């Protein structure tokens, strides 16, 4: 399955559904349009890979995946206060 890319604004996905290398190029072109419309926002936008398991989450730093990993700790929760 092709890698999915999305356009993010301040870490929040605003456009997704860009698949593969062609999709990445399309996402970058879309981002360029956004930056052209609002040059002051250039630093807020970025193209990143989408998490393969969760829509609209960046592959690196997916909050949903981070939550799932932390849930593994419930097995030994008896020792916690
Ligand atoms: Zn995820």
PDB file of the backbone (N, CA, C, O) and the ligand in Angstrom, with CONECT records:
HET     ZN  A 101       1
ATOM      1  N   UNK A   1       0.845  -1.195   0.000  1.00  0.00           N
ATOM      2  CA  UNK A   1       0.000   0.000   0.000  1.00  0.00           C
ATOM      3  C   UNK A   1       0.882   1.248   0.000  1.00  0.00           C
ATOM      4  O   UNK A   1       1.864   1.329   0.738  1.00  0.00           O
ATOM      5  N   UNK A   2       0.529   2.180  -0.808  1.00  0.00           N
ATOM      6  CA  UNK A   2       1.358   3.385  -0.937  1.00  0.00           C
ATOM      7  C   UNK A   2       1.295   4.223   0.328  1.00  0.00           C
ATOM      8  O   UNK A   2       0.282   4.266   1.026  1.00  0.00           O
ATOM      9  N   UNK A   3       2.384   4.869   0.594  1.00  0.00           N
ATOM     10  CA  UNK A   3       2.430   5.770   1.737  1.00  0.00           C
ATOM     11  C   UNK A   3       1.456   6.917   1.512  1.00  0.00           C
ATOM     12  O   UNK A   3       1.351   7.462   0.413  1.00  0.00           O
ATOM     13  N   UNK A   4       0.747   7.270   2.580  1.00  0.00           N
ATOM     14  CA  UNK A   4      -0.169   8.407   2.478  1.00  0.00           C
ATOM     15  C   UNK A   4       0.482   9.643   3.089  1.00  0.00           C
ATOM     16  O   UNK A   4       1.119   9.571   4.140  1.00  0.00           O
ATOM     17  N   UNK A   5       0.314  10.754   2.426  1.00  0.00           N
ATOM     18  CA  UNK A   5       0.850  12.024   2.918  1.00  0.00           C
ATOM     19  C   UNK A   5      -0.295  12.984   3.194  1.00  0.00           C
ATOM     20  O   UNK A   5      -1.375  12.889   2.611  1.00  0.00           O
ATOM     21  N   UNK A   6      -0.026  13.903   4.096  1.00  0.00           N
ATOM     22  CA  UNK A   6      -1.009  14.927   4.401  1.00  0.00           C
ATOM     23  C   UNK A   6      -0.340  16.269   4.559  1.00  0.00           C
ATOM     24  O   UNK A   6       0.873  16.363   4.745  1.00  0.00           O
ATOM     25  N   UNK A   7      -1.155  17.314   4.483  1.00  0.00           N
ATOM     26  CA  UNK A   7      -0.663  18.668   4.750  1.00  0.00           C
ATOM     27  C   UNK A   7      -1.088  19.027   6.167  1.00  0.00           C
ATOM     28  O   UNK A   7      -2.256  18.890   6.532  1.00  0.00           O
ATOM     29  N   UNK A   8      -0.133  19.485   6.956  1.00  0.00           N
ATOM     30  CA  UNK A   8      -0.397  19.816   8.355  1.00  0.00           C
ATOM     31  C   UNK A   8      -0.212  21.296   8.599  1.00  0.00           C
ATOM     32  O   UNK A   8       0.678  21.934   8.036  1.00  0.00           O
ATOM     33  N   UNK A   9      -1.069  21.829   9.452  1.00  0.00           N
ATOM     34  CA  UNK A   9      -0.949  23.226   9.886  1.00  0.00           C
ATOM     35  C   UNK A   9      -0.794  23.211  11.398  1.00  0.00           C
ATOM     36  O   UNK A   9      -1.706  22.797  12.113  1.00  0.00           O
ATOM     37  N   UNK A  10       0.347  23.655  11.883  1.00  0.00           N
ATOM     38  CA  UNK A  10       0.635  23.616  13.324  1.00  0.00           C
ATOM     39  C   UNK A  10       0.411  22.218  13.895  1.00  0.00           C
ATOM     40  O   UNK A  10      -0.113  22.072  14.999  1.00  0.00           O
ATOM     41  N   UNK A  11       0.803  21.200  13.149  1.00  0.00           N
ATOM     42  CA  UNK A  11       0.692  19.828  13.628  1.00  0.00           C
ATOM     43  C   UNK A  11      -0.670  19.198  13.444  1.00  0.00           C
ATOM     44  O   UNK A  11      -0.842  18.016  13.741  1.00  0.00           O
ATOM     45  N   UNK A  12      -1.652  19.958  12.959  1.00  0.00           N
ATOM     46  CA  UNK A  12      -2.984  19.421  12.732  1.00  0.00           C
ATOM     47  C   UNK A  12      -3.185  19.172  11.241  1.00  0.00           C
ATOM     48  O   UNK A  12      -2.872  20.028  10.412  1.00  0.00           O
ATOM     49  N   UNK A  13      -3.708  17.999  10.907  1.00  0.00           N
ATOM     50  CA  UNK A  13      -3.904  17.652   9.504  1.00  0.00           C
ATOM     51  C   UNK A  13      -5.052  18.467   8.918  1.00  0.00           C
ATOM     52  O   UNK A  13      -6.162  18.452   9.450  1.00  0.00           O
ATOM     53  N   UNK A  14      -4.788  19.173   7.828  1.00  0.00           N
ATOM     54  CA  UNK A  14      -5.844  19.955   7.180  1.00  0.00           C
ATOM     55  C   UNK A  14      -6.200  19.370   5.823  1.00  0.00           C
ATOM     56  O   UNK A  14      -7.268  19.663   5.286  1.00  0.00           O
ATOM     57  N   UNK A  15      -5.317  18.542   5.257  1.00  0.00           N
ATOM     58  CA  UNK A  15      -5.597  17.875   3.985  1.00  0.00           C
ATOM     59  C   UNK A  15      -4.916  16.515   4.014  1.00  0.00           C
ATOM     60  O   UNK A  15      -3.750  16.414   4.396  1.00  0.00           O
ATOM     61  N   UNK A  16      -5.626  15.479   3.617  1.00  0.00           N
ATOM     62  CA  UNK A  16      -5.026  14.152   3.578  1.00  0.00           C
ATOM     63  C   UNK A  16      -5.462  13.459   2.291  1.00  0.00           C
ATOM     64  O   UNK A  16      -6.154  14.040   1.456  1.00  0.00           O
ATOM     65  N   UNK A  17      -5.043  12.216   2.153  1.00  0.00           N
ATOM     66  CA  UNK A  17      -5.460  11.451   0.983  1.00  0.00           C
ATOM     67  C   UNK A  17      -4.498  11.570  -0.187  1.00  0.00           C
ATOM     68  O   UNK A  17      -4.865  11.286  -1.327  1.00  0.00           O
ATOM     69  N   UNK A  18      -3.259  11.990   0.091  1.00  0.00           N
ATOM     70  CA  UNK A  18      -2.241  12.059  -0.956  1.00  0.00           C
ATOM     71  C   UNK A  18      -1.399  10.787  -0.878  1.00  0.00           C
ATOM     72  O   UNK A  18      -0.681  10.565   0.097  1.00  0.00           O
ATOM     73  N   UNK A  19      -1.495   9.958  -1.913  1.00  0.00           N
ATOM     74  CA  UNK A  19      -0.845   8.646  -1.852  1.00  0.00           C
ATOM     75  C   UNK A  19       0.370   8.550  -2.763  1.00  0.00           C
ATOM     76  O   UNK A  19       0.345   8.989  -3.913  1.00  0.00           O
ATOM     77  N   UNK A  20       1.436   7.964  -2.220  1.00  0.00           N
ATOM     78  CA  UNK A  20       2.626   7.675  -3.015  1.00  0.00           C
ATOM     79  C   UNK A  20       3.413   8.925  -3.371  1.00  0.00           C
ATOM     80  O   UNK A  20       3.136  10.020  -2.882  1.00  0.00           O
ATOM     81  N   UNK A  21       4.405   8.732  -4.239  1.00  0.00           N
ATOM     82  CA  UNK A  21       5.270   9.852  -4.608  1.00  0.00           C
ATOM     83  C   UNK A  21       4.495  10.941  -5.336  1.00  0.00           C
ATOM     84  O   UNK A  21       4.763  12.127  -5.146  1.00  0.00           O
ATOM     85  N   UNK A  22       3.526  10.543  -6.177  1.00  0.00           N
ATOM     86  CA  UNK A  22       2.706  11.532  -6.881  1.00  0.00           C
ATOM     87  C   UNK A  22       1.881  12.329  -5.878  1.00  0.00           C
ATOM     88  O   UNK A  22       1.726  13.545  -5.988  1.00  0.00           O
ATOM     89  N   UNK A  23       1.358  11.598  -4.895  1.00  0.00           N
ATOM     90  CA  UNK A  23       0.567  12.259  -3.872  1.00  0.00           C
ATOM     91  C   UNK A  23       1.389  13.229  -3.056  1.00  0.00           C
ATOM     92  O   UNK A  23       0.927  14.314  -2.702  1.00  0.00           O
ATOM     93  N   UNK A  24       2.633  12.823  -2.757  1.00  0.00           N
ATOM     94  CA  UNK A  24       3.501  13.709  -1.987  1.00  0.00           C
ATOM     95  C   UNK A  24       3.740  15.006  -2.753  1.00  0.00           C
ATOM     96  O   UNK A  24       3.716  16.094  -2.178  1.00  0.00           O
ATOM     97  N   UNK A  25       3.969  14.876  -4.048  1.00  0.00           N
ATOM     98  CA  UNK A  25       4.188  16.058  -4.876  1.00  0.00           C
ATOM     99  C   UNK A  25       2.937  16.934  -4.894  1.00  0.00           C
ATOM    100  O   UNK A  25       3.027  18.161  -4.871  1.00  0.00           O
ATOM    101  N   UNK A  26       1.766  16.288  -4.936  1.00  0.00           N
ATOM    102  CA  UNK A  26       0.519  17.039  -4.937  1.00  0.00           C
ATOM    103  C   UNK A  26       0.321  17.749  -3.603  1.00  0.00           C
ATOM    104  O   UNK A  26      -0.142  18.888  -3.555  1.00  0.00           O
ATOM    105  N   UNK A  27       0.679  17.058  -2.515  1.00  0.00           N
ATOM    106  CA  UNK A  27       0.547  17.661  -1.192  1.00  0.00           C
ATOM    107  C   UNK A  27       1.472  18.865  -1.070  1.00  0.00           C
ATOM    108  O   UNK A  27       1.092  19.896  -0.514  1.00  0.00           O
ATOM    109  N   UNK A  28       2.692  18.728  -1.595  1.00  0.00           N
ATOM    110  CA  UNK A  28       3.636  19.841  -1.516  1.00  0.00           C
ATOM    111  C   UNK A  28       3.169  21.014  -2.379  1.00  0.00           C
ATOM    112  O   UNK A  28       3.370  22.176  -2.025  1.00  0.00           O
ATOM    113  N   UNK A  29       2.544  20.695  -3.516  1.00  0.00           N
ATOM    114  CA  UNK A  29       2.011  21.751  -4.374  1.00  0.00           C
ATOM    115  C   UNK A  29       0.866  22.464  -3.668  1.00  0.00           C
ATOM    116  O   UNK A  29       0.741  23.687  -3.742  1.00  0.00           O
ATOM    117  N   UNK A  30       0.022  21.676  -2.975  1.00  0.00           N
ATOM    118  CA  UNK A  30      -1.089  22.258  -2.225  1.00  0.00           C
ATOM    119  C   UNK A  30      -0.558  23.161  -1.113  1.00  0.00           C
ATOM    120  O   UNK A  30      -1.071  24.256  -0.885  1.00  0.00           O
ATOM    121  N   UNK A  31       0.471  22.683  -0.431  1.00  0.00           N
ATOM    122  CA  UNK A  31       1.057  23.484   0.638  1.00  0.00           C
ATOM    123  C   UNK A  31       1.636  24.783   0.069  1.00  0.00           C
ATOM    124  O   UNK A  31       1.518  25.844   0.683  1.00  0.00           O
ATOM    125  N   UNK A  32       2.256  24.689  -1.098  1.00  0.00           N
ATOM    126  CA  UNK A  32       2.833  25.887  -1.726  1.00  0.00           C
ATOM    127  C   UNK A  32       1.741  26.907  -2.026  1.00  0.00           C
ATOM    128  O   UNK A  32       1.960  28.113  -1.911  1.00  0.00           O
ATOM    129  N   UNK A  33       0.559  26.416  -2.414  1.00  0.00           N
ATOM    130  CA  UNK A  33      -0.567  27.317  -2.664  1.00  0.00           C
ATOM    131  C   UNK A  33      -0.989  28.020  -1.378  1.00  0.00           C
ATOM    132  O   UNK A  33      -1.276  29.217  -1.370  1.00  0.00           O
ATOM    133  N   UNK A  34      -1.020  27.249  -0.290  1.00  0.00           N
ATOM    134  CA  UNK A  34      -1.411  27.821   1.001  1.00  0.00           C
ATOM    135  C   UNK A  34      -0.413  28.885   1.447  1.00  0.00           C
ATOM    136  O   UNK A  34      -0.796  29.946   1.940  1.00  0.00           O
ATOM    137  N   UNK A  35       0.878  28.583   1.265  1.00  0.00           N
ATOM    138  CA  UNK A  35       1.920  29.528   1.664  1.00  0.00           C
ATOM    139  C   UNK A  35       1.858  30.774   0.785  1.00  0.00           C
ATOM    140  O   UNK A  35       2.080  31.889   1.257  1.00  0.00           O
ATOM    141  N   UNK A  36       1.554  30.575  -0.495  1.00  0.00           N
ATOM    142  CA  UNK A  36       1.456  31.710  -1.412  1.00  0.00           C
ATOM    143  C   UNK A  36       0.309  32.627  -0.997  1.00  0.00           C
ATOM    144  O   UNK A  36       0.385  33.846  -1.147  1.00  0.00           O
ATOM    145  N   UNK A  37      -0.760  32.016  -0.471  1.00  0.00           N
ATOM    146  CA  UNK A  37      -1.919  32.795  -0.044  1.00  0.00           C
ATOM    147  C   UNK A  37      -1.646  33.516   1.266  1.00  0.00           C
ATOM    148  O   UNK A  37      -2.137  34.621   1.498  1.00  0.00           O
ATOM    149  N   UNK A  38      -0.859  32.874   2.116  1.00  0.00           N
ATOM    150  CA  UNK A  38      -0.542  33.462   3.419  1.00  0.00           C
ATOM    151  C   UNK A  38       0.942  33.281   3.722  1.00  0.00           C
ATOM    152  O   UNK A  38       1.317  32.397   4.493  1.00  0.00           O
ATOM    153  N   UNK A  39       1.780  34.112   3.121  1.00  0.00           N
ATOM    154  CA  UNK A  39       3.235  33.952   3.284  1.00  0.00           C
ATOM    155  C   UNK A  39       3.672  33.981   4.746  1.00  0.00           C
ATOM    156  O   UNK A  39       4.675  33.358   5.095  1.00  0.00           O
ATOM    157  N   UNK A  40       2.958  34.676   5.587  1.00  0.00           N
ATOM    158  CA  UNK A  40       3.325  34.749   6.995  1.00  0.00           C
ATOM    159  C   UNK A  40       3.147  33.434   7.727  1.00  0.00           C
ATOM    160  O   UNK A  40       3.677  33.240   8.821  1.00  0.00           O
ATOM    161  N   UNK A  41       2.389  32.525   7.109  1.00  0.00           N
ATOM    162  CA  UNK A  41       2.103  31.238   7.732  1.00  0.00           C
ATOM    163  C   UNK A  41       3.046  30.139   7.254  1.00  0.00           C
ATOM    164  O   UNK A  41       2.861  28.971   7.596  1.00  0.00           O
ATOM    165  N   UNK A  42       4.040  30.501   6.477  1.00  0.00           N
ATOM    166  CA  UNK A  42       4.898  29.497   5.840  1.00  0.00           C
ATOM    167  C   UNK A  42       5.442  28.472   6.827  1.00  0.00           C
ATOM    168  O   UNK A  42       5.492  27.279   6.527  1.00  0.00           O
ATOM    169  N   UNK A  43       5.846  28.938   8.003  1.00  0.00           N
ATOM    170  CA  UNK A  43       6.444  28.022   8.973  1.00  0.00           C
ATOM    171  C   UNK A  43       5.428  27.087   9.611  1.00  0.00           C
ATOM    172  O   UNK A  43       5.809  26.073  10.195  1.00  0.00           O
ATOM    173  N   UNK A  44       4.150  27.406   9.511  1.00  0.00           N
ATOM    174  CA  UNK A  44       3.120  26.587  10.167  1.00  0.00           C
ATOM    175  C   UNK A  44       2.778  25.348   9.347  1.00  0.00           C
ATOM    176  O   UNK A  44       2.304  24.352   9.892  1.00  0.00           O
ATOM    177  N   UNK A  45       3.018  25.407   8.041  1.00  0.00           N
ATOM    178  CA  UNK A  45       2.624  24.304   7.176  1.00  0.00           C
ATOM    179  C   UNK A  45       3.763  23.318   6.947  1.00  0.00           C
ATOM    180  O   UNK A  45       4.932  23.696   6.860  1.00  0.00           O
ATOM    181  N   UNK A  46       3.394  22.051   6.854  1.00  0.00           N
ATOM    182  CA  UNK A  46       4.375  21.044   6.455  1.00  0.00           C
ATOM    183  C   UNK A  46       3.660  19.844   5.862  1.00  0.00           C
ATOM    184  O   UNK A  46       2.503  19.565   6.177  1.00  0.00           O
ATOM    185  N   UNK A  47       4.378  19.141   4.993  1.00  0.00           N
ATOM    186  CA  UNK A  47       3.896  17.882   4.430  1.00  0.00           C
ATOM    187  C   UNK A  47       4.557  16.763   5.206  1.00  0.00           C
ATOM    188  O   UNK A  47       5.774  16.757   5.393  1.00  0.00           O
ATOM    189  N   UNK A  48       3.743  15.806   5.661  1.00  0.00           N
ATOM    190  CA  UNK A  48       4.298  14.712   6.451  1.00  0.00           C
ATOM    191  C   UNK A  48       3.571  13.420   6.093  1.00  0.00           C
ATOM    192  O   UNK A  48       2.473  13.437   5.537  1.00  0.00           O
ATOM    193  N   UNK A  49       4.210  12.306   6.425  1.00  0.00           N
ATOM    194  CA  UNK A  49       3.553  11.017   6.211  1.00  0.00           C
ATOM    195  C   UNK A  49       2.428  10.837   7.222  1.00  0.00           C
ATOM    196  O   UNK A  49       2.546  11.225   8.384  1.00  0.00           O
ATOM    197  N   UNK A  50       1.337  10.240   6.754  1.00  0.00           N
ATOM    198  CA  UNK A  50       0.208   9.949   7.639  1.00  0.00           C
ATOM    199  C   UNK A  50       0.453   8.608   8.319  1.00  0.00           C
ATOM    200  O   UNK A  50       0.989   7.686   7.704  1.00  0.00           O
ATOM    201  N   UNK A  51       0.062   8.496   9.587  1.00  0.00           N
ATOM    202  CA  UNK A  51       0.164   7.226  10.304  1.00  0.00           C
ATOM    203  C   UNK A  51      -0.633   6.157   9.554  1.00  0.00           C
ATOM    204  O   UNK A  51      -1.795   6.380   9.214  1.00  0.00           O
ATOM    205  N   UNK A  52      -0.020   5.002   9.293  1.00  0.00           N
ATOM    206  CA  UNK A  52      -0.745   3.953   8.555  1.00  0.00           C
ATOM    207  C   UNK A  52      -1.945   3.408   9.322  1.00  0.00           C
ATOM    208  O   UNK A  52      -2.834   2.805   8.721  1.00  0.00           O
ATOM    209  N   UNK A  53      -1.985   3.606  10.613  1.00  0.00           N
ATOM    210  CA  UNK A  53      -3.071   3.066  11.437  1.00  0.00           C
ATOM    211  C   UNK A  53      -4.130   4.098  11.800  1.00  0.00           C
ATOM    212  O   UNK A  53      -5.238   3.732  12.192  1.00  0.00           O
ATOM    213  N   UNK A  54      -3.809   5.364  11.677  1.00  0.00           N
ATOM    214  CA  UNK A  54      -4.734   6.400  12.133  1.00  0.00           C
ATOM    215  C   UNK A  54      -4.813   7.539  11.122  1.00  0.00           C
ATOM    216  O   UNK A  54      -3.792   8.085  10.705  1.00  0.00           O
ATOM    217  N   UNK A  55      -6.035   7.888  10.735  1.00  0.00           N
ATOM    218  CA  UNK A  55      -6.225   8.991   9.805  1.00  0.00           C
ATOM    219  C   UNK A  55      -5.860  10.309  10.469  1.00  0.00           C
ATOM    220  O   UNK A  55      -6.052  10.503  11.670  1.00  0.00           O
ATOM    221  N   UNK A  56      -5.336  11.196   9.659  1.00  0.00           N
ATOM    222  CA  UNK A  56      -5.082  12.571  10.091  1.00  0.00           C
ATOM    223  C   UNK A  56      -4.152  12.667  11.291  1.00  0.00           C
ATOM    224  O   UNK A  56      -4.253  13.594  12.095  1.00  0.00           O
ATOM    225  N   UNK A  57      -3.233  11.688  11.408  1.00  0.00           N
ATOM    226  CA  UNK A  57      -2.184  11.776  12.427  1.00  0.00           C
ATOM    227  C   UNK A  57      -0.848  11.610  11.714  1.00  0.00           C
ATOM    228  O   UNK A  57      -0.723  10.758  10.834  1.00  0.00           O
ATOM    229  N   UNK A  58       0.153  12.407  12.078  1.00  0.00           N
ATOM    230  CA  UNK A  58       1.465  12.237  11.446  1.00  0.00           C
ATOM    231  C   UNK A  58       2.086  10.914  11.860  1.00  0.00           C
ATOM    232  O   UNK A  58       1.954  10.494  13.010  1.00  0.00           O
ATOM    233  N   UNK A  59       2.767  10.250  10.917  1.00  0.00           N
ATOM    234  CA  UNK A  59       3.379   8.962  11.209  1.00  0.00           C
ATOM    235  C   UNK A  59       4.367   9.083  12.367  1.00  0.00           C
ATOM    236  O   UNK A  59       4.407   8.233  13.257  1.00  0.00           O
ATOM    237  N   UNK A  60       5.150  10.136  12.341  1.00  0.00           N
ATOM    238  CA  UNK A  60       6.089  10.378  13.434  1.00  0.00           C
ATOM    239  C   UNK A  60       5.422  11.298  14.449  1.00  0.00           C
ATOM    240  O   UNK A  60       5.184  12.474  14.172  1.00  0.00           O
ATOM    241  N   UNK A  61       5.125  10.759  15.615  1.00  0.00           N
ATOM    242  CA  UNK A  61       4.469  11.572  16.627  1.00  0.00           C
ATOM    243  C   UNK A  61       2.965  11.426  16.617  1.00  0.00           C
ATOM    244  O   UNK A  61       2.243  12.338  17.018  1.00  0.00           O
ATOM    245  N   UNK A  62       2.484  10.264  16.153  1.00  0.00           N
ATOM    246  CA  UNK A  62       1.043  10.010  16.170  1.00  0.00           C
ATOM    247  C   UNK A  62       0.557   9.928  17.622  1.00  0.00           C
ATOM    248  O   UNK A  62       1.054   9.118  18.404  1.00  0.00           O
ATOM    249  N   UNK A  63      -0.415  10.768  17.971  1.00  0.00           N
ATOM    250  CA  UNK A  63      -0.912  10.778  19.353  1.00  0.00           C
ATOM    251  C   UNK A  63      -1.679   9.497  19.663  1.00  0.00           C
ATOM    252  O   UNK A  63      -1.639   9.005  20.790  1.00  0.00           O
ATOM    253  N   UNK A  64      -2.375   8.957  18.666  1.00  0.00           N
ATOM    254  CA  UNK A  64      -3.153   7.734  18.883  1.00  0.00           C
ATOM    255  C   UNK A  64      -2.218   6.560  19.202  1.00  0.00           C
ATOM    256  O   UNK A  64      -2.492   5.773  20.108  1.00  0.00           O
ATOM    257  N   UNK A  65      -1.117   6.449  18.457  1.00  0.00           N
ATOM    258  CA  UNK A  65      -0.161   5.375  18.717  1.00  0.00           C
ATOM    259  C   UNK A  65       0.475   5.566  20.092  1.00  0.00           C
ATOM    260  O   UNK A  65       0.692   4.593  20.813  1.00  0.00           O
ATOM    261  N   UNK A  66       0.771   6.801  20.456  1.00  0.00           N
ATOM    262  CA  UNK A  66       1.366   7.071  21.765  1.00  0.00           C
ATOM    263  C   UNK A  66       0.407   6.645  22.862  1.00  0.00           C
ATOM    264  O   UNK A  66       0.833   6.112  23.887  1.00  0.00           O
ATOM    265  N   UNK A  67      -0.882   6.877  22.658  1.00  0.00           N
ATOM    266  CA  UNK A  67      -1.876   6.472  23.653  1.00  0.00           C
ATOM    267  C   UNK A  67      -1.922   4.960  23.782  1.00  0.00           C
ATOM    268  O   UNK A  67      -2.016   4.435  24.892  1.00  0.00           O
ATOM    269  N   UNK A  68      -1.857   4.252  22.654  1.00  0.00           N
ATOM    270  CA  UNK A  68      -1.926   2.794  22.697  1.00  0.00           C
ATOM    271  C   UNK A  68      -0.726   2.214  23.432  1.00  0.00           C
ATOM    272  O   UNK A  68      -0.859   1.255  24.193  1.00  0.00           O
ATOM    273  N   UNK A  69       0.431   2.792  23.204  1.00  0.00           N
ATOM    274  CA  UNK A  69       1.626   2.298  23.888  1.00  0.00           C
ATOM    275  C   UNK A  69       1.520   2.522  25.388  1.00  0.00           C
ATOM    276  O   UNK A  69       1.941   1.675  26.176  1.00  0.00           O
ATOM    277  N   UNK A  70       0.965   3.646  25.784  1.00  0.00           N
ATOM    278  CA  UNK A  70       0.857   3.922  27.215  1.00  0.00           C
ATOM    279  C   UNK A  70      -0.177   3.001  27.858  1.00  0.00           C
ATOM    280  O   UNK A  70      -0.083   2.706  29.049  1.00  0.00           O
ATOM    281  N   UNK A  71      -1.169   2.540  27.077  1.00  0.00           N
ATOM    282  CA  UNK A  71      -2.181   1.642  27.630  1.00  0.00           C
ATOM    283  C   UNK A  71      -1.594   0.278  28.002  1.00  0.00           C
ATOM    284  O   UNK A  71      -2.156  -0.436  28.832  1.00  0.00           O
ATOM    285  N   UNK A  72      -0.473  -0.078  27.390  1.00  0.00           N
ATOM    286  CA  UNK A  72       0.175  -1.342  27.742  1.00  0.00           C
ATOM    287  C   UNK A  72       0.561  -1.382  29.218  1.00  0.00           C
ATOM    288  O   UNK A  72       0.722  -2.456  29.798  1.00  0.00           O
ATOM    289  N   UNK A  73       0.706  -0.221  29.808  1.00  0.00           N
ATOM    290  CA  UNK A  73       1.120  -0.166  31.206  1.00  0.00           C
ATOM    291  C   UNK A  73       0.023  -0.628  32.160  1.00  0.00           C
ATOM    292  O   UNK A  73       0.288  -0.852  33.341  1.00  0.00           O
ATOM    293  N   UNK A  74      -1.198  -0.773  31.667  1.00  0.00           N
ATOM    294  CA  UNK A  74      -2.303  -1.120  32.562  1.00  0.00           C
ATOM    295  C   UNK A  74      -2.132  -2.522  33.130  1.00  0.00           C
ATOM    296  O   UNK A  74      -2.751  -2.859  34.140  1.00  0.00           O
ATOM    297  N   UNK A  75      -1.292  -3.350  32.491  1.00  0.00           N
ATOM    298  CA  UNK A  75      -1.107  -4.709  32.993  1.00  0.00           C
ATOM    299  C   UNK A  75      -0.531  -4.739  34.406  1.00  0.00           C
ATOM    300  O   UNK A  75      -0.872  -5.607  35.209  1.00  0.00           O
ATOM    301  N   UNK A  76       0.343  -3.783  34.695  1.00  0.00           N
ATOM    302  CA  UNK A  76       0.938  -3.780  36.021  1.00  0.00           C
ATOM    303  C   UNK A  76       0.481  -2.574  36.844  1.00  0.00           C
ATOM    304  O   UNK A  76       1.236  -2.029  37.650  1.00  0.00           O
ATOM    305  N   UNK A  77      -0.760  -2.175  36.624  1.00  0.00           N
ATOM    306  CA  UNK A  77      -1.247  -0.973  37.292  1.00  0.00           C
ATOM    307  C   UNK A  77      -1.457  -1.199  38.810  1.00  0.00           C
ATOM    308  O   UNK A  77      -1.560  -0.240  39.575  1.00  0.00           O
ATOM    309  N   UNK A  78      -1.517  -2.470  39.227  1.00  0.00           N
ATOM    310  CA  UNK A  78      -1.768  -2.741  40.648  1.00  0.00           C
ATOM    311  C   UNK A  78      -0.695  -2.127  41.546  1.00  0.00           C
ATOM    312  O   UNK A  78      -0.962  -1.754  42.688  1.00  0.00           O
ATOM    313  N   UNK A  79       0.506  -2.030  41.017  1.00  0.00           N
ATOM    314  CA  UNK A  79       1.590  -1.512  41.823  1.00  0.00           C
ATOM    315  C   UNK A  79       1.664   0.015  41.821  1.00  0.00           C
ATOM    316  O   UNK A  79       2.567   0.617  42.401  1.00  0.00           O
ATOM    317  N   UNK A  80       0.680   0.621  41.148  1.00  0.00           N
ATOM    318  CA  UNK A  80       0.766   2.071  41.029  1.00  0.00           C
ATOM    319  C   UNK A  80      -0.241   2.764  41.917  1.00  0.00           C
ATOM    320  O   UNK A  80      -1.261   2.189  42.298  1.00  0.00           O
ATOM    321  N   UNK A  81       0.053   3.978  42.231  1.00  0.00           N
ATOM    322  CA  UNK A  81      -0.891   4.725  43.043  1.00  0.00           C
ATOM    323  C   UNK A  81      -1.477   5.852  42.222  1.00  0.00           C
ATOM    324  O   UNK A  81      -2.306   6.613  42.721  1.00  0.00           O
TER     325      UNK A  81
HETATM  326 ZN    ZN A 101      -1.055   5.990  14.785  1.00  0.00          ZN
END
